Amino acid sequence: MSSCEWLSGLCKRRWLRWLFTLFLLSALFAFVAVGYAVYLVMQDEPVVYADIEEHFKYGSTGGERASGFPYWIFQSMPQVCKAHLPGGYASLGFIYEKDKDLPIGMSKRNFQSIDRTFLNCSVCHTSTVRENQKAKAEIHLGMPANRFNIWSFQKFFFDCAQDANFSSDHVVPEIDRLLRERGEKLGLIDRYVIYPVAIAIMRDRLLMLRGRFSPMFDHPEWGPGRVDTFNAAKVLFNFPLDQLAHEMNAPSDFPSIWLQKPRENMQLHWDGNNTVVEERNKSAAFGTGTTPPTLDRAAIGRIEEWMLTREPPKYPYSINAGLAARGGKLYAEYCAGCHGAGGRDFSGALVGKVTPWKEIGTDKRRLNSYTHELAVNQATLYAGYDWRFKTFRKTFGYANMPLDGLWLRAPYLHNGSVPSVRDLLEPASQRPKIFYRGYDVYDQAKLGFVGDIPAEGALKFFRYDTSVPGNTNVGHEGKIYGTQLSSADKNALVEYLKTF
């Protein structure tokens, strides 16, 4: 073999070795890259709170997985779309605690390598009370969120999504500014890849949802503390809302969620359409963005356990004991049969049972909105799971609720159409026709929130008009409901109800 031939073979072998080495390195790099990508996609770590009250306020129900907003995009949106929300998130009725970066009712989860945030249970079941305008606001967990405006919350995101400002050219610089305020920097991959892609996906999804929910926004605004629960569900089931005018405009108040253990086997929801607390809870979880496969059952389970025995706060202001004793006798005569013996005693022949609409006579829209067809569709939810819905039924009236923590559950009736207990004891013709919702200053004389103030500083309250479909304040009147009592007797009854 000549030297040239020998060198040629040697070079060929070296070339083959280098090619093989390059192949191995490329394969190893690809394996590591794929493994890292899988690791990122598999990331699913909620922010966890050991304390149950903190968990209720800020813990996840799983909604961030399917519905969550990228955390920094969410934080940037009030500035990016300032024209649609000049007062920021606080103007929606969100409650912020000191040193918290999210309001009560928003949770955070690192999902698929991005911090995401969305609503949890407390957004609809926590609010504040003030003794007067100058007093510090007291936060009460489990009470109806009578300040939170979920209608405006949804509309802001839909309107922002179609605004030209909602683009990487505006959102990314705002995220960068927010990070720099914290002494952090936006990385190159986040700046040029992650957030531009996330913004585009978020915009497309919001615009899609805006198109689907648009029939809801053709009807009157709900106002704070209320939601048209089942018409919103019909959107997701693709019901033809434009053909269901008689079922629309059916907003109802957020309920309190204390003492669920004694409510087991009662007819739940305002119309009593379910008798299983756990099913009711999983149904409500859809409002926090969950889907059957994304529901965080362990996190929900902690809240369910806590709700079983959670006591409502006691009335903190003075009570006239003598007047309350007189009112107790009136309560036993007129109210106990439907609403329980009193306070935490839920015994009563009709407690937790449905009173036919023809007897109670309150606004019928909420009752009409929940149909047999919707109940049938609900039965398909969680299909294939052991906890599939089985007990939702159409009813023809409204359920008699226990009155524990009554003082914090204003406004009253299922649609929140009566601002105070004292007003509820009047015939409908004498109840306020117009009042304002969303205020947290308490009216101790009437047992409800002050309803005659349209604004406090920059914060505007919702003008509730009882002439609007779904908002009527009729019903729950006549001799058996105490509306024919003397003024003195009504005052005594109100005083007794403060003890609940």
Disulfide bonds with the S-S distance in Angstrom:
Cys81-Cys160 1.94
